[in-house]
């Protein structure tokens, strides 16, 4: 348990903590933030007015009168001045920060939570300048004796210039200091500030999270800095290349625990950090408990609510962290550079997790595991997210992107090696295969749009915070899958990097291992085509002629004219691994738009299958004859095709059909063999693609025939799991078998199989009769809850809501939160939508995903759309934290759109909110319009043939 700052000793230690003569610091750390910015005061300091704060009594009993903060904003319209640009000039380089923060965990007289702080940064002048720009957002500053917002000191022999003018520039989020002289190149300076901010519940910067424990409300002061919110906690050079060393001091009550990136050093401060970026900082004050272990002299601690720790919910994470750390040390050939690895579960956290160096923050659902409540998929998520964040301890933290345009260097790599780390933790899962479903198919869906973007953007195109947030999408996380990175870390430790550095070191690895590349090609020439142009190819193989060609794959070919030009003309250098009639063949390369390979000519019953195990980032099309041969193999002996490629064939076929390369009915035929399929990956691939048909047709006459077909297909799978689980009393042994059992029940119940619906309603009814004894296995709860609530009425929904509010583990609450959106009662869905705007009912972190859950229900689709349009201004203002919120919300609510009326509404929504804006969802609006346009055409062209096919395939 951590020590703390004893408030009764405040006066006695203040001189030691802050240094002699820092009167302004004492004032700042005692000040009460008496107005809520832009809300509670008629004149806001950040808008150029003055606010006089009332006298405040310090914890030591003294009364002080806070100074007045009067920022001056010389210009309101953008100019060519440095302070009206979003990037820092290249004149200053930070070296060291010393930061003291005091978060208040109770409200003040004005009903606000605040934090106060003092910081200084030591920086070096690298180019002569008379201007200091340092990031600051939503902070109020105490003025120094010269009436300026900061104090500047020289650390060398050169005299320091005086400050001519100081002000806050809120649009570009700068504290600006104009000087009366120039800073000298090579000299170091110190900038001191005293400030106060709100410890708000906005999930960004230094914020508060709230939870109930034994009826008592507890407050956690915590952080989320990525990508641009460190400036909300203290003034800093808030760009990833501006690495520095940080010394953190937290003032806190003795009953609480304080954590930061470094090890605790005394009651209030921490060891200085490694040289690191501001977005990786973390500091937390809480009433938490922890468990710990040691792995190769690294202290591993899991922090969470006291009850969660007492109930053993941190044990799984603790047991898996050590092995994953060891694996990455070997994989990277680099020792973990810190003495500890803290991981903490937070009740309110907008992302899944954050890789703060030495103090990783998680949603509770991403770290805490309870075998009585958590499903197999919950356990997998915890293992993979821990592996993802630990991977960042080297790639991302030790080696860091220079600017956010290369975000994929961090996230793409971590999204790949998370599977390797999780495989080390759980070798029996065979989890590496699931990267195809979890990442490749996921990113294909986005990267096939004309509104996609390259992995690496130009630096000048990514300037504003909202532009940075837009990059946190499937492209950055899921498009890159590479594995030759080990030498990279040793050369660039504690430094910043760009993608070309990566190609240099991959080339070194290729040269040292003798890996074969196409003649005349290098890693640079191959990889630049995948990084600097958006999209991916479809490779078409003609088995009658041996001709191979590639083409930029677009889900809607009609959008080709709106695709931006590419220096590489949308031609890639494609590695093709393939087999002929079940026998592995030598890999070949497609370097141009077309090529000829006579070995790919087949006759009779022989067949070609390319992109084995989906090792390449492309789709594959064939001539009709080879498609027919592959369909015959699926129907007669599907095991001849590797399981990953069975999933690939289904996914490729459905997407090729949407892009008009093949007939839609050919794609549907790839699902006919599923009556004999028992493996999870092909089933999941098929269900994912058939979900699109449900979105397009669940409001039309096609729906009944489609339901009948899928019910017919899933019946054998349902019976299979009924048999191997002894009438649902056992759990299947295999990791993916457990997933497929869930698929069997979900599809059987949703398509109206009476036996399934009786089963799920019976389980739920039994639970309603005795809420203390839940008879439903954790693996099955999400789908059983959803099925029973969908089949029931108000009683079932209200019981689910009661259990949701009473849930003591977030994983169980999440299952119920999803299932509550399954009701078919519009009035209940409308009530549920209203709940999403009340943080006491639905946490802010969960609001947008809950709206998407409701929109996924055909009954809730129009309700959610009307709700989002009507409340957009409020949602955008109050729920704007995080990178994914708006893009997922907009795409999720509009994914069913397939009519001209809906397209008109969507365009009107875009126009009506042009002034309010869409933040990180700006690109999502364009993607939704593009997707809706394509859906309209697809439905018009395919509705009749699809209905006829479904009708014909069901035995009468």
Secondary structure, DSSP 8 states (H G I E B T S, - for coil): ------GGGHHHHHHHHH-TT-HHHHHHHH----S-TTTT-SS-GGGT--B----EE-TTS-EE----B----S-SS--SSGGGSSS--TTEEEEEEEEEEEE-SS--TTS--EEEEEEEEEEEESS-EEEEEEE--SEEE---TTSSSSEEEESSSS----EEEEEEETTTTEEEEEEEEEE-TT-EEEEEEEEEEE--SSSSEEEEEEEEETTEEEEEEEEE-TTTTGGGTS-B--STT--BEEEEEEE--TTSEEEESS-EETTTEE----SB-GGG--EEEES-EEEEEEETTEEEEEEE-HHHHHTTTTHHHHHHHHHHHHHHHHHHTS---SSEEEEEEESS-SSSEE--TTEEEEEGGGT---TTT--HHHHHHHHHHHHHHHHHTTBTTTEEESSGGGHHHHHHHHHHHHHHHHHHH-GGG-GGGGHIIIIIHHHHHHHTSTT---SS--GGG--SHHHHHHTSSHHHHHS------HHHHHHSTTEEE-HHHHHHHHHHHHHHHT----TT--HHHHHHHHHSS-S-EEEEE-TTT-EEEEEE--SSGGGGGGS---TTTT---EEE-EEETTEE---EEE-SSEEE-GGG---TT--EEESGGG-SSSEEEE-HHHHHHHHHHHHHHGGGS-HHHHHHHHHHHHHHHHTTSS-HHHHHHTTGGGGG---HHHHHHHHHHHHHHHHHHTTSTHHHHHHHHHHHHHHHHHHHHHHHTTTTTS--SSHHHHHHHHHHHHHHHHTT-HHHHHHHHHHHHHHHH-TT---S-GGGHHHHHHHHHHHS-HHHHHHHHHHHHH-SSHHHHHHHHHHGGG---HHHHHHHHHHTT-TTTS-HHHHHHHHHHHHHSTTTHHHHHHHHHHTHHHHHHHS--SSSHHHHHHHHHHTT--SHHHHHHHHHHHHHTTTT--GGGHHHHHHHHHHHHHHHHHHHHHHHHHHHHHHHHS--
